[in-house]
């Protein structure tokens, strides 16, 4: 539906220059909201005809008529391209002002481009990849409302609540909903900083309460099945070996990918180890190598420091391989590469390795994060219960079961 749209020329009789003339202004009004700019034309206040928006000078009138025609043409073009027009958008189009985006999706694309450039600088694409999904959901939500984009000044609290309900209707989990709301708020606060709008209308829209975080790991039996199941294709086999290597070293995908021969050392006693600063935290990991990890290392580059140990491809290319490995191993939930790192934490804890040592090997900044593995280790729970039962049996008639 076409917006209410009007163009008005006027002058401010109180602002007259020393030569006796004043600027002719143009006010664009769309849906009750207006924006004003100078036309570049001047006239003597006595020559101005307020009713018709004209002057006595034919040349000036022709210029004003040409400007009106250009404004109307630009309005139709913006409406066709963006599906909506605001007075500010139209003014910026006419005055050719290099301005910041005043609509949500355009601001999102600008911000994503900045993230793309930054991802190349810091060699990490996680934020850029995540923004793609959040931007896509915003686009889909606007389309569901019959809109191609929305001006920041038209965003209301109801818009935010509606977006949350839309995400829930798509079966998005609490974490994903919060990521999408964070992206939306990020764009709105950018608009506030740029003075496109005065405040964030979504400030009272709450985030979803996330369930307690569950560290996803695999059991010792599942890891054993992965170790016993070679993959037929080269990339699949490389992925399987890298996954097993992570499960025995605690290194994340990005740290295995950036592992070089210089990170591998040998102690005076002949014990090989890995010493590397984690990409995520820049905290040092010191990992004595398990024989399984040493065996995998022997299959790859451990001498030429001009190239990494493992010729791992982009993370996205490994996703399908990891999924296939999980199916073959009978893993109940979808397998992720990061599950190997969590599995290292749970398995080493089950083996009786002190939490402090595990934290050092995994390059943790806080030991409390490592303590979370104690809550998810089925073997450890069983062992604790076995020890409790032994104490009860040793107590004889004083055990709680016989009271």
C-alpha positions in Angstrom: 0.0 0.0 0.0 1.4 3.4 -1.0 2.4 5.7 1.9 0.9 9.1 2.5 3.5 11.3 0.8 3.7 15.0 0.3 6.2 17.7 -0.7 6.1 21.3 0.6 8.3 24.3 -0.3 8.5 27.1 2.3 10.7 29.9 3.5 11.6 31.1 7.0 11.0 34.9 6.9 12.9 35.4 10.2 16.2 34.2 8.6 17.0 36.8 6.0 20.6 37.2 4.6 22.3 40.5 4.4 21.5 40.7 0.7 17.8 40.5 1.6 17.1 36.9 0.4 16.2 33.8 2.3 16.6 30.1 1.6 13.8 28.1 0.1 13.4 24.9 2.1 11.7 21.6 1.2 9.8 19.5 3.7 9.1 15.9 2.8 6.3 14.2 4.8 5.7 10.4 4.7 3.2 8.7 7.0 3.1 11.8 9.3 6.9 11.9 9.7 8.9 14.7 8.0 12.4 15.6 7.1 13.7 19.0 5.9 16.5 20.1 3.7 17.6 23.3 1.8 16.8 23.4 -1.9 19.8 25.6 -2.8 17.4 28.2 -4.1 16.9 31.7 -2.6 14.4 34.4 -3.0 13.2 37.7 -1.6 10.5 37.1 1.1 8.3 39.6 -0.7 8.4 37.5 -3.9 7.4 34.2 -2.2 3.9 32.8 -2.8 3.1 30.6 0.2 -0.1 29.1 -1.3 1.5 27.8 -4.5 5.1 27.4 -3.2 6.4 29.6 -6.0 8.3 32.8 -6.6 7.9 35.5 -9.3 11.2 34.3 -10.9 10.4 31.7 -13.6 13.9 30.3 -13.6 13.7 29.5 -9.8 10.2 28.0 -10.3 11.6 25.7 -13.0 14.4 24.6 -10.7 11.9 23.8 -7.9 9.6 21.9 -10.3 12.6 19.8 -11.5 13.5 19.1 -7.9 9.9 18.0 -7.1 10.0 15.7 -10.1 13.3 14.2 -8.9 11.9 13.7 -5.4 8.8 11.8 -6.8 11.0 9.6 -9.0 13.3 8.8 -6.1 10.3 7.9 -3.9 9.0 5.4 -6.5 12.5 3.9 -6.9 13.1 3.4 -3.2 9.6 2.0 -2.7 10.3 -0.5 -5.5 13.8 -1.5 -4.3 13.4 -1.5 -0.5 9.6 -2.1 -0.3 9.3 0.9 2.1 10.4 4.6 2.3 10.8 7.0 5.1 11.2 10.8 4.9 14.8 10.5 6.1 15.7 7.9 3.5 14.2 10.0 0.7 16.0 13.2 1.9 19.3 11.4 2.0 18.7 10.0 -1.5 18.0 13.5 -2.9 20.8 15.3 -1.1 23.3 12.5 -1.9 24.4 12.5 1.7 26.8 9.6 2.6 24.8 8.6 5.6 24.5 5.6 7.9 21.7 3.0 7.2 18.4 4.0 8.7 16.7 0.6 8.2 17.3 -2.7 10.1 18.4 -5.1 7.3 20.7 -2.6 5.6 22.4 -1.9 8.9 22.7 -5.6 9.4 24.4 -6.1 6.1 26.8 -3.2 6.8 27.7 -4.7 10.2 28.2 -8.2 8.6 30.6 -6.7 6.1 32.6 -5.2 9.0 32.6 -8.6 10.7 33.8 -10.3 7.5 36.7 -7.9 7.2 37.6 -8.3 10.9 37.4 -12.1 10.6 40.2 -12.0 8.1 42.3 -9.8 10.3 41.9 -12.0 13.5 41.7 -15.3 11.5 38.5 -16.3 13.1 35.1 -16.5 11.3 32.9 -17.6 14.2 31.1 -14.2 14.8 30.7 -13.7 11.1 29.3 -17.1 10.5 26.9 -16.7 13.4 25.7 -13.4 12.1 24.5 -15.0 8.9 21.9 -17.1 10.7 20.7 -14.1 12.9 20.4 -11.8 9.8 18.6 -14.5 7.9 16.0 -15.0 10.7 15.4 -11.2 10.8 14.8 -11.2 7.1 12.4 -14.1 7.3 10.5 -12.5 10.2 10.1 -9.2 8.2 8.8 -11.2 5.2 6.3 -12.9 7.4 5.0 -9.4 8.3 4.8 -8.5 4.6 7.9 -6.2 4.8 11.2 -6.1 3.0 12.8 -4.0 5.6 11.9 -1.8 8.5 13.1 1.7 9.5 14.7 1.9 13.0 12.1 4.6 13.9 9.3 2.1 13.3 10.7 -0.6 15.6 8.7 -1.0 18.7 8.7 -3.3 21.8 5.9 -5.3 20.2 8.2 -5.9 17.3 10.7 -7.5 19.6 8.1 -9.7 21.4 6.8 -10.8 18.0 10.3 -11.7 16.9 10.8 -13.9 20.0 7.5 -15.7 19.3 8.5 -16.2 15.6 11.8 -17.8 16.7 10.0 -20.1 19.1 7.6 -21.1 16.3 10.7 -22.2 14.3 11.7 -24.5 17.2 14.8 -22.4 18.0 16.4 -23.3 21.4 16.9 -20.7 24.1 20.6 -20.3 23.1 19.8 -19.6 19.5 16.9 -17.2 20.4 19.3 -15.3 22.6 21.9 -15.1 19.8 19.2 -13.7 17.4 18.0 -11.1 20.0 21.6 -10.1 20.7 22.1 -9.4 17.0 18.9 -7.4 16.8 19.8 -5.4 19.9 23.3 -4.9 18.5 21.9 -3.2 15.4 19.5 -1.1 17.3 22.2 0.2 19.7 24.4 1.0 16.7 21.5 3.1 15.4 21.2 4.8 18.9 25.0 5.6 18.9 24.6 7.1 15.4 21.6 9.2 16.6 19.3 7.6 14.0 16.9 6.9 17.0 17.0 8.2 20.5 16.7 5.0 22.5 16.4 1.2 22.2 12.7 0.3 22.2 13.6 -3.3 22.8 15.4 -2.8 26.1 12.5 -4.4 28.1 12.3 -7.5 25.9 13.9 -10.2 28.0 16.3 -12.9 26.8 15.3 -16.6 27.2 16.4 -18.4 30.3 18.9 -21.0 29.2 18.9 -24.5 30.7 21.9 -25.6 32.6 24.8 -26.1 30.2 25.5 -29.7 29.5 29.0 -30.6 28.4 28.6 -32.9 25.4 31.0 -35.7 25.5 31.2 -39.3 24.4 31.7 -42.4 26.5 34.8 -44.6 26.6 32.9 -47.3 24.7 31.9 -44.8 22.0 35.4 -43.6 21.6 36.6 -47.2 21.4 34.2 -47.8 18.5 35.4 -44.7 16.7 39.0 -45.9 17.1 38.1 -49.4 15.7 36.2 -48.0 12.7 38.6 -46.7 9.9 36.9 -44.5 7.3 37.1 -45.3 3.6 37.8 -41.8 2.2 40.9 -39.8 2.9 39.1 -36.7 4.3 36.9 -38.9 6.5 39.9 -40.8 7.8 41.8 -37.5 8.5 38.8 -36.2 10.4 38.5 -39.4 12.4 42.2 -39.4 13.4 42.1 -35.7 14.3 39.0 -36.3 16.4 40.8 -39.2 18.3 43.9 -37.0 18.7 41.8 -34.3 20.3 40.1 -36.8 22.6 43.6 -37.8 23.9 45.1 -34.3 24.1 42.1 -32.0 24.9 43.0 -29.6 22.0 40.2 -27.9 20.2 39.8 -28.0 16.4 41.4 -24.6 15.9 44.4 -25.5 18.0 44.9 -28.9 16.2 44.7 -27.0 12.9 47.4 -24.6 14.1 49.6 -27.2 15.7 53.2 -27.1 14.2 56.2 -29.5 14.8 57.8 -26.7 17.0 54.9 -27.2 19.5 56.0 -30.8 20.1 58.9 -31.4 22.6 60.6 -34.2 24.6 61.5 -34.1 28.3 64.8 -35.2 29.6 63.2 -38.5 30.5 62.2 -39.1 26.9 58.5 -38.3 27.4 57.0 -36.4 24.4 54.6 -33.5 25.1 52.8 -30.6 23.4 53.2 -27.0 24.6 50.9 -24.5 22.8 49.0 -21.4 23.7 45.3 -21.8 23.1 43.9 -19.6 20.3 40.7 -18.7 22.3 42.3 -17.6 25.6 46.1 -17.4 24.8 46.6 -19.6 27.9 49.3 -22.2 27.7 48.4 -25.9 27.4 51.0 -28.4 28.5 50.0 -32.0 27.5 52.1 -35.1 28.0 51.3 -37.3 25.0 49.3 -40.5 25.3 50.7 -43.4 23.2 47.5 -43.2 21.0 48.2 -39.5 20.3 51.9 -40.3 19.6 50.9 -43.0 17.1 48.6 -40.6 15.2 51.3 -37.9 15.2 53.7 -40.4 13.6 51.4 -40.5 10.5 51.7 -36.8 9.8 54.2 -33.9 9.6 56.4 -33.7 12.7 59.6 -32.3 11.1 58.8 -29.4 8.6 57.9 -26.4 10.7 56.9 -24.5 7.5 53.6 -26.3 7.5 51.1 -27.6 10.2 51.1 -31.2 11.6 47.6 -32.0 10.3 46.5 -30.8 6.8 43.0 -30.0 8.1 40.5 -28.2 5.8 38.0 -25.5 6.8 35.8 -26.5 9.8 32.6 -26.5 7.7 34.0 -29.3 5.4 34.5 -31.5 8.5 31.0 -31.2 9.7 29.6 -34.0 7.5 32.5 -36.2 8.2 32.1 -35.8 12.0 28.4 -36.6 11.6 29.0 -39.8 9.6 31.6 -40.9 12.2 29.1 -40.4 15.0 26.5 -42.5 13.2 28.9 -45.4 12.5 30.0 -45.3 16.2 26.4 -45.4 17.4 26.7 -42.0 19.2 23.2 -41.2 20.4 23.3 -37.4 19.8 24.8 -35.6 16.8 28.5 -35.7 17.1 30.5 -32.5 17.1 34.2 -32.0 16.9 34.2 -30.1 20.2 32.8 -33.2 21.9 36.4 -34.7 21.6 37.8 -32.0 23.9 35.0 -32.5 26.5 35.6 -36.2 26.3 39.2 -35.7 27.2 38.1 -33.8 30.3 35.7 -36.5 31.4 37.8 -39.5 30.6 41.0 -38.1 32.3 38.9 -37.2 35.3 37.5 -40.7 35.4 41.0 -42.1 35.3 41.8 -40.2 38.5 43.9 -37.4 37.1 43.6 -34.3 39.4 41.4 -31.5 38.3 44.3 -29.0 38.6 46.4 -31.1 36.1 43.5 -31.4 33.7 42.9 -27.7 33.8 46.6 -27.0 33.0 46.6 -29.5 30.1 43.4 -28.0 28.6 44.7 -24.4 28.9 41.8 -23.3 31.2 41.7 -19.8 32.6 39.5 -20.9 35.5 39.5 -24.2 37.3 35.8 -24.0 37.9 35.2 -24.7 34.2 37.1 -27.9 34.5 35.1 -28.9 37.7 32.0 -29.1 35.4 33.3 -32.4 34.1 32.8 -34.0 37.5 29.0 -33.5 37.0 28.8 -35.3 33.7 31.0 -38.4 34.1 28.8 -41.5 34.5 31.8 -43.6 35.3 32.8 -41.3 38.1 29.3 -41.3 39.6 29.3 -45.1 39.5 32.7 -45.3 41.1 31.6 -42.9 43.9 28.5 -45.0 44.5 30.6 -48.2 44.6 32.9 -46.7 47.2 29.9 -45.5 49.2 28.4 -49.1 49.1 31.7 -50.5 50.3 31.7 -48.2 53.3 28.2 -49.1 54.1 29.0 -52.8 53.9 32.0 -52.2 56.2 29.8 -50.5 58.7 27.7 -53.7 59.0 24.6 -53.3 61.2 25.2 -49.5 61.5 24.6 -49.0 57.7 21.5 -46.9 56.9 19.9 -49.8 55.0 19.6 -51.8 58.2 18.3 -49.1 60.5 
